[in-house]
């Protein structure tokens, strides 16, 4: 059995489709924002053979790959211009390198965040060729802290959205509007790293109170960066919006060529951008559709799965349908627990670790989680088309 499993693993594709039963919609380990097969097929038709990635069909001359996205993003965000690179870390690093190379970047100590992996604001600033100048304290920063720190070496005021944690209690932070006014007073650009980013008012979707990028841009920062593969629902990408003059300079930076997006990411992001209208999104945006699915709907899906599972198997594995709470994932909406429903397993004989292993390595690769010696398959991030596959995998245990 072990030998045949090893043979199978070595002869099949490494990257494969899985069923996400963790409840985390934007799971970094699972590629963050999910895509539908239908969207894949629509995009593949446009990518078949050659594409006009950097070719203007009207003029017959060389074009700019950013033209496929720039106007659309600028319209949604109400910005002068926009630029897309491979991820938000790249967007932040590229922007700082262009604006503040060999100069100082002022940041509040309360915003020196780590967003998982190796993304730490101080290290990104250092790798960008700039020098970090910390102001204030972890919990309190005043406007005078910024103004007192400004010198002839100051090239950028950076405002970082603490998207994956919240500091409460005796706190004080400077509003972006105040920082922008200070920047204009000293003729120093102000940049915002907004992290996850959102085009819509998430609270209106019953998810969380995350401020849309368009509303942040009303404060008129010179630049704002955010991820295209989290709450936006697109492919791995980093989006820069703001001053046309600065963005034009950024695009001429040597690092831009290293960090620019390829034709596949651009095609996917264009598809996702077209899934938005003024106040909502289409069914093509799987991430937002999952995040906003109500618990009552998930309960019906859970009952559908139970109906398809052999009754003896339900008794043997002691499967129950329970209410649960999940997080969005990828550092998005850290304080907001989202209502969900899960299948819980308390097997009579089978060890929960073994149960988890058998489902992960089954034909449909169902990935759940273990908590308090129980195994769970949360339905928040499960597609409607995967319900029968979950039942089949359970029946074959």
Buried (B, 14 or more C-beta within 10 A) or exposed (E): EEEEEEEEEEEEEEEEEBBBBBBBBBBBEBBBBBBBEEBEEEBEEEBEEEBEBEBEEEEEEEBEBBEBBBEBBBEBBBBBBBBBBBBBBBBBBBBBBBBBEEBBBBBBBBBBBBBEEEBBBBBBBBEBBBBBBBBBBEBBBBBEBBEEBBEEEBBBBBBBBBBBEEEEEEEBBBEBEBBBBBBEEEEBBBBBBBBBBBBBBBEEBEBBEBBBBBEBBEBBBBBBBBBBBBBBBBBBBBBBBBBEEBBEBBBEBEBBEEBBBEBEBBBBBBBBBEBBEEEEBEEBBBBBBBBBBEBEEBBEBBEBBBEBBEEEBBEBBEBBBEEBBBBBBBBBBBEBEBBBBBBBBEBEEBEBEEBBEBBBEBEBBBBBBEEEEBBBBBBBBBBEEBBEBBBBBBEEB
